[in-house]
Amino acid sequence: MSDDGSGGHYYWCTRHHRVETDADVCPAKHVLGPYSSAADAENALQKVQERNEAWDAEDARWAGEGR
């Protein structure tokens, strides 16, 4: 549920470093999302970092198995 009652989505803009909504979203090449809440959008970069670290660890584990 959105704060303004519109039922819209939230995005993290990598260009402006802010949360944006359906009403003011930048082009897709500049945003992560959509997210269901502003808080989720605001934490998007942290989630990306966590996933990248997990994938890097998995890649390292996988590479070690083949030896």
C-alpha positions in Angstrom: 0.0 0.0 0.0 1.4 3.4 -0.9 1.3 6.4 1.3 -0.7 8.5 -1.1 -3.3 5.8 -1.7 -2.5 5.4 -5.4 -1.4 1.8 -5.1 1.7 2.7 -7.1 5.2 1.5 -7.1 8.5 2.9 -5.7 11.9 2.9 -7.4 15.5 3.7 -6.4 17.0 6.2 -8.8 20.7 5.6 -9.3 21.0 8.9 -11.0 19.5 11.1 -8.3 20.0 8.8 -5.4 16.4 9.0 -4.2 13.2 7.1 -4.0 10.9 7.9 -6.9 7.2 6.9 -7.6 5.3 6.1 -10.7 4.4 9.8 -11.0 8.0 11.0 -11.2 10.2 8.0 -12.2 13.3 8.4 -14.3 13.9 6.2 -17.4 14.3 2.5 -16.6 18.1 2.6 -17.3 18.4 4.8 -14.1 16.2 2.9 -11.6 15.9 -0.3 -9.6 12.5 -1.6 -8.9 9.6 -1.5 -8.8 9.2 -2.0 -5.0 6.0 -2.1 -3.0 7.2 0.4 -0.4 9.4 3.4 -0.2 11.5 1.7 2.5 12.2 -1.3 0.2 13.2 1.1 -2.6 15.5 3.1 -0.2 17.3 -0.2 0.7 17.7 -1.4 -2.9 21.4 -0.8 -3.1 22.0 -2.6 0.2 20.0 -5.6 -1.1 22.1 -5.5 -4.4 25.3 -5.5 -2.4 24.1 -8.4 -0.2 23.1 -10.5 -3.3 26.4 -9.7 -5.1 28.4 -10.9 -2.1 26.3 -14.1 -1.8 26.8 -14.8 -5.5 30.5 -14.1 -5.4 30.8 -16.5 -2.4 28.8 -19.1 -4.4 31.0 -18.6 -7.5 34.2 -19.0 -5.3 32.7 -22.2 -3.8 31.8 -23.5 -7.2 35.2 -22.8 -8.6 36.8 -24.6 -5.7 34.8 -27.8 -6.3 36.1 -28.3 -9.8 39.7 -28.7 -8.6 
